[in-house]
Amino acid sequence: MTENQKKVWITGASSGIGKAVAEKFSRENWKVAISARREEILKEMAKDQNIFAFPMDVTDQNKTEETFNKILKEFGNLDLCIFSSGTYERKSEKGLNVNNVKTVMEVNFLGVVSCVKAVQDYFQNKRAGHISIVSSPVGYRGLPKSSGYTASKASLNNFTQGIYFDFKKFNVRVTLISPGFIKTALTDKNEFKMPFLKDTKYAADKIYDGLINKKSFEIIFPPQIAFIYKIFQILPNKVYNFLINKFVNR
Ligand SMILES: NC(=O)c1ccc[n+]([C@@H]2O[C@H](COP(=O)([O-])OP(=O)(O)OC[C@H]3O[C@@H](n4cnc5c(N)ncnc54)[C@H](OP(=O)(O)O)[C@@H]3O)[C@@H](O)[C@H]2O)c1
């Protein structure tokens, strides 16, 4: 470990986007704390000298706070958090399944809220730091056959923008990360052709660049997805509903 090495905590780090981001930060010589439920995968990743495993389930709020305190004790300080944990069960999304909606909200929304709560006092007292949250542009507006996932991401988008103001007063930066389609275990369940599909390395590079070299509130990629979803965001209901019904609602 080098002196003044920067430190990051990444959740959802056992696979997909979170894993690729953890490996990217390690390559950039950050000290990286990784969390997710699958302990064995985290241990394997922690063979990398810059990566340290802190397993936890984001739906357990006490464990989340305990995990953060453990990281702080071992690392001494923390500069950045990337909250990337998330779940999506495509089959259960098609109907209106209350249990599925509850699970998805507990992981994708409340799980992230618990993570932010765990780091809140630390960053606000220090009057420095950076919290970033991996949400999704699908949360901008409603979509068919997605009873829980898009609602959880809509909540997360709104929450992230809200805490942006609350943390700004304490000089703590908050960033919303909005990936387009990235090839991971989560999207491998999709049976439709995903437009502008990218790999996790692409996502990790974009996220690293946005967090470290840029200042904007939202990191959205790839550009084609950013363009389409930004248009979707401002269309009147009549036009948006017509387009989604015609091209997506099959
Ligand atoms: N892939 C895409 O196209 C895409 C697009 C937009 C947004 N996103 C978002 O990006 C994030 C990462 O997704 P991904 O595509 O990389 O999927 P992924 O490969 O399935 O990764 C999901 C991660 O979340 C962790 N996780 C799930 N439930 C958890 C829980 N209860 N407690 C702690 N960790 C939990 C998983 O680890 P364990 O199973 O080991 O706990 C895993 O590390 C998600 O928030 C997703 O909604 C993905």
The ligand as an SDF file (V2000), in Angstrom:
LIG
                    3D

 48 52  0  0  0  0  0  0  0  0999 V2000
  -26.5820   -4.5530  -16.4260 N   0  0  0  0  0  0  0  0  0  0  0  0
  -27.2780   -3.5370  -16.8740 C   0  0  0  0  0  0  0  0  0  0  0  0
  -27.5930   -3.4070  -18.0700 O   0  0  0  0  0  0  0  0  0  0  0  0
  -27.7090   -2.4560  -15.9080 C   0  0  0  0  0  0  0  0  0  0  0  0
  -28.2830   -1.2910  -16.4610 C   0  0  0  0  0  0  0  0  0  0  0  0
  -28.6800   -0.2820  -15.6010 C   0  0  0  0  0  0  0  0  0  0  0  0
  -28.4950   -0.4150  -14.2430 C   0  0  0  0  0  0  0  0  0  0  0  0
  -27.9410   -1.5590  -13.7300 N   0  0  0  0  0  0  0  0  0  0  0  0
  -27.7540   -1.6520  -12.2880 C   0  0  0  0  0  0  0  0  0  0  0  0
  -26.3970   -1.9320  -12.0100 O   0  0  0  0  0  0  0  0  0  0  0  0
  -26.2830   -2.5800  -10.7600 C   0  0  0  0  0  0  0  0  0  0  0  0
  -25.4180   -3.8310  -10.9220 C   0  0  0  0  0  0  0  0  0  0  0  0
  -26.1030   -4.7230  -11.7650 O   0  0  0  0  0  0  0  0  0  0  0  0
  -25.3430   -5.7640  -12.6990 P   0  0  0  0  0  0  0  0  0  0  0  0
  -25.9250   -5.6450  -14.0450 O   0  0  0  0  0  0  0  0  0  0  0  0
  -23.9060   -5.6400  -12.5070 O   0  0  0  0  0  0  0  0  0  0  0  0
  -25.9250   -7.1280  -12.1060 O   0  0  0  0  0  0  0  0  0  0  0  0
  -25.2470   -8.3610  -11.3400 P   0  0  0  0  0  0  0  0  0  0  0  0
  -24.0760   -8.8510  -12.0920 O   0  0  0  0  0  0  0  0  0  0  0  0
  -26.3810   -9.2960  -11.0930 O   0  0  0  0  0  0  0  0  0  0  0  0
  -24.7430   -7.7210   -9.9770 O   0  0  0  0  0  0  0  0  0  0  0  0
  -25.6000   -7.4290   -8.9160 C   0  0  0  0  0  0  0  0  0  0  0  0
  -24.7590   -7.2910   -7.6700 C   0  0  0  0  0  0  0  0  0  0  0  0
  -25.6110   -6.9420   -6.5680 O   0  0  0  0  0  0  0  0  0  0  0  0
  -25.3240   -7.8030   -5.4770 C   0  0  0  0  0  0  0  0  0  0  0  0
  -26.5150   -7.9840   -4.6400 N   0  0  0  0  0  0  0  0  0  0  0  0
  -27.7480   -8.4000   -5.0070 C   0  0  0  0  0  0  0  0  0  0  0  0
  -28.5570   -8.4860   -3.9460 N   0  0  0  0  0  0  0  0  0  0  0  0
  -27.8050   -8.1010   -2.8650 C   0  0  0  0  0  0  0  0  0  0  0  0
  -28.0670   -7.9930   -1.4860 C   0  0  0  0  0  0  0  0  0  0  0  0
  -29.2610   -8.2830   -0.9690 N   0  0  0  0  0  0  0  0  0  0  0  0
  -27.0700   -7.5770   -0.6680 N   0  0  0  0  0  0  0  0  0  0  0  0
  -25.8400   -7.2800   -1.1640 C   0  0  0  0  0  0  0  0  0  0  0  0
  -25.5390   -7.3590   -2.4570 N   0  0  0  0  0  0  0  0  0  0  0  0
  -26.5090   -7.7690   -3.3040 C   0  0  0  0  0  0  0  0  0  0  0  0
  -24.9020   -9.1260   -6.1270 C   0  0  0  0  0  0  0  0  0  0  0  0
  -24.0650   -9.8730   -5.2520 O   0  0  0  0  0  0  0  0  0  0  0  0
  -24.5020  -11.1310   -4.3630 P   0  0  0  0  0  0  0  0  0  0  0  0
  -25.4800  -11.9280   -5.1590 O   0  0  0  0  0  0  0  0  0  0  0  0
  -23.1880  -11.8170   -4.1020 O   0  0  0  0  0  0  0  0  0  0  0  0
  -25.0910  -10.5360   -3.1210 O   0  0  0  0  0  0  0  0  0  0  0  0
  -24.0650   -8.5970   -7.2780 C   0  0  0  0  0  0  0  0  0  0  0  0
  -22.7540   -8.3020   -6.8360 O   0  0  0  0  0  0  0  0  0  0  0  0
  -27.7070   -2.8830  -10.3090 C   0  0  0  0  0  0  0  0  0  0  0  0
  -28.1280   -1.9020   -9.3880 O   0  0  0  0  0  0  0  0  0  0  0  0
  -28.5040   -2.7770  -11.5980 C   0  0  0  0  0  0  0  0  0  0  0  0
  -29.8500   -2.4560  -11.3520 O   0  0  0  0  0  0  0  0  0  0  0  0
  -27.5380   -2.5960  -14.5330 C   0  0  0  0  0  0  0  0  0  0  0  0
  1  2  1  0
  2  3  2  0
  2  4  1  0
  4  5  1  0
  4 48  2  0
  5  6  2  0
  6  7  1  0
  7  8  2  0
  8  9  1  0
  8 48  1  0
  9 10  1  0
  9 46  1  0
 10 11  1  0
 11 12  1  0
 11 44  1  0
 12 13  1  0
 13 14  1  0
 14 15  2  0
 14 16  1  0
 14 17  1  0
 17 18  1  0
 18 19  2  0
 18 20  1  0
 18 21  1  0
 21 22  1  0
 22 23  1  0
 23 24  1  0
 23 42  1  0
 24 25  1  0
 25 26  1  0
 25 36  1  0
 26 27  1  0
 26 35  1  0
 27 28  2  0
 28 29  1  0
 29 30  1  0
 29 35  2  0
 30 31  1  0
 30 32  2  0
 32 33  1  0
 33 34  2  0
 34 35  1  0
 36 37  1  0
 36 42  1  0
 37 38  1  0
 38 39  2  0
 38 40  1  0
 38 41  1  0
 42 43  1  0
 44 45  1  0
 44 46  1  0
 46 47  1  0
M  CHG  2   8   1  16  -1
M  END
$$$$
